[in-house]
Amino acid sequence: MIGGDAVIGIDVGGTSITVDLVELTGRSLFTATRPTLRGADALDGVLSQLAAAREAARDLGTSVLGVGVLSPGHVDEGGGVVRFASNLEWRELDLQARIRAATGGTVPVLLGHDVRWAGIAEGALGAAAGLEDYALVSVGTGIAACLVSGGHVLSGAAGSAGEFGHATVFPGGDLCACGRTGCVDTYASGAALLRRYRALGGARELHDVIELLATLSEDPVAAQVWDEGLEALARGLCTLTLTMDPGTIVFAGGISGAGEALTGPLRCLLEEQLLWKATPELAISPLGASTGRAGAVLLALTAAERRHRAQAWDAGTVEAWTRAEGRTAVPA
């Protein structure tokens, strides 16, 4: 028995749902990942992950003080409702109420936008620590940004600020899941890169963007898809930079694993497109694909009114959660 107090963070991504049971010290007690699926099946997956984490807490004698759940799409954080998440096929889903009901109403629950809270985590624990004007750009199954200006996170009138993944960069281009055409998302997201590779006749069986990158020098279809994806992303980031004037743009999500293969070409493209304006510093998040997980746990701490406990955490704290995957608990 471990005992003590903990929180539960649930990061709902377009590809997978990850749950973390984390002590207030930052130590991982339980973590699990499962495919997201779509519609009602995606909701069932969220509730199943919550149940697994609560069962682990009971087995360890740990008290759960708060739950934070992050969703992509248009999220009404104040109302606790996912208004629209195209990749999940969710509309007007009262996710906060469903999570609260699953806990029996005994645990504080908060719903947040996945990338907005990833950006908050980046500012607290990652490459944006100490910065007041930055953008966290998450490029995974979908694309979105957390915009921070003067130290304030911008949410917008309807809570959908930062959805630049659905800005048009190729008019009349590919159809996006949002219903529009030519969006950044439908050319530069991880899912789009693999989809376009297959649609354009790519012969290899590729499972992720890192595999696609490994074939660029010998596969012209992969090179075309990557170049067009970078062009789409650069056009979107050019508009974002001219509008928001961030000093730093930090990349997170699965595609951030490309490192300099991502930031190098993007830097050149942005310099060409911005012309008279200086290009922001481009950085890769030290939290990598775990920015959403970190954000979900910070949101859970906020729900529990224990946010101050994260002041002693850093990127290494979050990296240890990844090492804990596959284990039900860290021994006392």
Stockholm file with secondary structure:
# STOCKHOLM 1.0

chainA/1-332         MIGGDAVIGIDVGGTSITVDLVELTGRSLFTATRPTLRGADALDGVLSQLAAAREAARDLGTSVLGVGVLSPGHVDEGGGVVRFASNLEWRELDLQARIRAATGGTVPVLLGHDVRWAGIAEGALGAAAGLEDYALVSVGTGIAACLVSGGHVLSGAAGSAGEFGHATVFPGGDLCACGRTGCVDTYASGAALLRRYRALGGARELHDVIELLATLSEDPVAAQVWDEGLEALARGLCTLTLTMDPGTIVFAGGISGAGEALTGPLRCLLEEQLLWKATPELAISPLGASTGRAGAVLLALTAAERRHRAQAWDAGTVEAWTRAEGRTAVPA
#=GR chainA/1-332 SS CCCSEEEEEEEECSSEEEEEEEETTSCEEEEEEEECCSHHHHHHHHHHHHHHHHHHHHHHTCEEEEEEEEESSEEETTTTEEEEETTTTEEEECHHHHHHHHTTTCSCEEEEEHHHHHHHHHHHHSTTTTCSSEEEEEESSSEEEEEEETTEECCCTTSCTTCGGGSBSSTTCSBCTTSCBSBSHHHHSHHHHHHHHHHTTCCSCCCSHHHHHTTTTTCHHHHHHHHHHHHHHHHHHHHHHHHHCCSEEEEESGGGGGTHHHHHHHHHHHHHHHTTSCCCEEEECTTGGGHHHHHHHHHHHHHTTCGGGGGGCCHHHHHHHHHTTTCSCCCC
#=GC SS_cons         CCCSEEEEEEEECSSEEEEEEEETTSCEEEEEEEECCSHHHHHHHHHHHHHHHHHHHHHHTCEEEEEEEEESSEEETTTTEEEEETTTTEEEECHHHHHHHHTTTCSCEEEEEHHHHHHHHHHHHSTTTTCSSEEEEEESSSEEEEEEETTEECCCTTSCTTCGGGSBSSTTCSBCTTSCBSBSHHHHSHHHHHHHHHHTTCCSCCCSHHHHHTTTTTCHHHHHHHHHHHHHHHHHHHHHHHHHCCSEEEEESGGGGGTHHHHHHHHHHHHHHHTTSCCCEEEECTTGGGHHHHHHHHHHHHHTTCGGGGGGCCHHHHHHHHHTTTCSCCCC
//
